[in-house]
């Protein structure tokens, strides 16, 4: 099971340069060919960003699509996990949003964090990119 970082969804929604590999990975999650977790923090971060960009239609589409993913579930963080995130931020020298993601990855026993964010490199749970999973065919 993978922890899916915020930037994977944003890559697609904002039509960035690596959106194609993200779409293929997200299709694997949608079809149940891979399993993953997205934090409620990621969902809220996406909501805030898309709202600030005045892209509420895209936001509605994103939120509605989450229910259709066979291989993706939403993880709601507890206060204990958020406290651990603050401790991880200090110990691992992460900013708080990365620390929350890492805390969730530890809580759910993720095999890897799917992200383009190199701040996850060198942690106990490895970082992989969507193309690595797509190529492997999980």
N, C-alpha and C positions, 0 to 999 in steps of 0.2 A: 504494500500500500504506500502511496506517495502523498506527501503534503504538497499541495499545489499553491504556489505563491501568487500573490496579487498580480504581479507583472505578466503572468502567462495569459490571464484573461484580458488585461489592458492592451497587450500586444495586438490581440485580435480586434478588440473594440475600437482601438485608435488607429487601426490599419498601419501598424509599424512594420519595419523591414523584415522581421522574423515571424510575422503573423501566420504564414503558411505552415511552418512546422508546429506552431501552437495549435492551429486548427486541426491538424492531423492527430496530435496528442489528445486534444479535447474530444475529438470524435471517438477515440479509443475509450475514453471515460464515459462518454454518452452511450456508447454501444455495450458497455460492460466488459470490454476486452482488457481493461486495466482498472485498477481500483485506486481511489484517491480520497483525500479529505481536503476541504477548504475551510478555513476558519471564519467564524462570524466577523472577526476583525477585518479580514480581506473583503468580505461582502460590504461591510460598512465603509471601508476605505474607497472601494469602487463607487459606491453610492455618492459619497461626498465629492469625489473627483468628477464624475459624470455630471452631477448637478452643477458644479462650479463651471463646467464647460457648456452648460445649457443643453445637455444631451439626454433629456429625460425619456425620450422615446427609446433610445438605446438602453437606458437604464431599465425601463420596464421590460424590454425584450430579454435583457440579461437575467433579471430576477425571475421572470416566468420560465426561462429555459432551464434554470437550476433543477426544477422538479423532474425534468425529462432525462436527467443523467442517471443511467443505471449503475454506473461505477463510481459515483461521487456522492459523498455525504457531507453535510455541514457539521462542523464541530463548534459548539458553543463553549467559550472559555469560562472557567470558574474563577472566582477571586483568587483561589489558591494558585491556579496556573498563571494568573496575571502577576501575582506576587513573585512566583518563581521566575517570570519573565524579567522582572526588575533585577533580580539577583543574577540572572544569566547575562543581562545587559552589562552589568558591572564586571562580572567574571570573564566573559568572553569578548568584551569590548564591542558590543553590538548596539545599534540604536534600538529604541524601544519597539518599533514595528517589526524589525527583524527578530528581536528577542521573543516577542509574542509568537511569531511563526515557529521559531525554534522550540519554544515551550510546548506548543501544540504538537509539533512533530515528535517530541519526546513522549508526551502523554499518550499519543495514539500508536506509538511504536512504528512510526514510518520508516521504511527502508531507505528513503531518500527524500530530499526536498527538491521539487521541480521548480527551478528559478533561473533567471539570468543574473541574479544578484550575487556577485563574487564575495560579498561579506559572509556568506554561508560556508565558504571554502575553509577547510581545516577544522571543522567541527566534528563531533562524534557521528552525527548523521551526515552522510555525504550529500553534496549538491549535484544534481544532474540537470541537463537541459532537455527540453521536449524532444529534440531530434535524436538524442541518445536512446530514448525509449521507443520512439517510432522506428528507428533503424533496427533495434533489437527485436521489435515485433511482440514484445512481452508475451 
